[in-house]
C-alpha cells in the first residue's frame, strides 16, 4: 500500500471532476480524498496498491467525461495515509 498526491490541471473545476474522480477511485478500490484548490487545480490524495494508483492515473489521463480536459498531472509520493473510504472535500 502507498499514498500519492495527484494534482490535476486543466478544465477540472465546475465540470463534475471531483464527483467523477471519486467514482473512478471507488470503483478501483482506492481510499482518500479529492478537493478543489484555489489555484484552479484539483488535488487527490489516494491510498492503494501501486497497480490501483497506476490505473487511477490512466483513467484521469484518458479523461473521465467529454467535458473534463486534463492538461497536466503532477504525482508526489506521500507517507502512507489510511482512509476509511474515498471522500469529496467541499
LOVEXGU-117167 format. One line per field, with one value per residue (C-alpha): residue in one letter; residue number from 1; x negated, z, y. Coordinates in steps of 0.25 Angstrom, whole numbers, plus 5000, padded with zeros to 4 digits. Each point is the difference from the previous one (the first is absolute). Layout:
BEGIN
aa <- A/... $
i <- NUM/... $
px <- X/... $
pz <- Z/... $
py <- Y/... $
This chain:
BEGIN
aa <- X/X/X/X/X/X/X/X/X/X/X/X/X/X/X/X/X/X/X/X/X/X/X/X/X/X/X/X/X/X/X/X/X/X/X/X/X/X/X/X/X/X/X/X/X/X/X/X/X/X/X/X/X/X/X/X/X/X/X/X/X/X/X/X/X/X/X/X/X/X/X/X/X/X/X/X/X/X/X/X/X/X/X/X/X/X/X/X/X/X $
i <- 1/2/3/4/5/6/7/8/9/10/11/12/13/14/15/16/17/18/19/20/21/22/23/24/25/26/27/28/29/30/31/32/33/34/35/36/37/38/39/40/41/42/43/44/45/46/47/48/49/50/51/52/53/54/55/56/57/58/59/60/61/62/63/64/65/66/67/68/69/70/71/72/73/74/75/76/77/78/79/80/81/82/83/84/85/86/87/88/89/90 $
px <- 5000/4996/5005/4999/5004/5004/5002/5009/5000/5009/5015/5002/5009/5014/5002/5002/4986/5000/5012/4995/4986/5006/5009/4988/4991/5011/5002/4985/5000/4992/5003/4997/5005/5002/5001/5000/4988/5000/4990/5010/4994/5007/4992/5002/4993/5002/4995/5000/4991/4990/5009/5012/4993/4995/5014/5005/4990/5003/5015/4997/4991/5010/5011/5012/5010/5000/5001/4988/4987/4987/4988/4990/4999/4989/4998/4993/4998/5004/4999/5010/5014/5012/5014/5013/5005/4999/5006/5002/4996/5008 $
pz <- 5000/4997/5000/4989/4998/4986/4995/4988/4991/4988/4999/5013/5009/4998/4990/5010/5001/5015/5000/4988/5005/5013/4993/4992/5013/5007/4988/5000/5015/5005/5012/5002/4997/4988/5001/4992/5002/4999/4989/4991/5002/5006/5011/5002/5012/4997/5007/4994/4993/4989/4990/5005/5000/4986/4995/5006/4993/4987/5002/5003/4988/4991/5004/5009/4992/4987/5007/5009/4994/5007/4996/5010/5012/5011/5009/5013/5010/5014/5013/5001/5004/5004/4996/5002/4986/4989/5003/4993/5008/4998 $
py <- 5000/5014/5014/5010/5015/5002/5015/5001/5012/5004/5002/4992/5010/5002/4988/4989/4995/4998/4991/4993/4997/4995/4990/4995/4999/4993/4990/4997/4998/5012/5008/5015/5014/5009/5015/5013/5009/5015/5000/4993/4986/4988/4992/4986/4992/4985/4988/4986/4991/5004/4994/5007/5013/4998/4997/5012/5008/4993/5004/5014/5002/4993/5010/4996/5007/5008/5014/4997/5004/4996/5008/4995/4991/5001/4988/5000/4988/5003/4992/4990/5005/4992/5004/4992/5004/5010/5013/5013/5012/5013 $
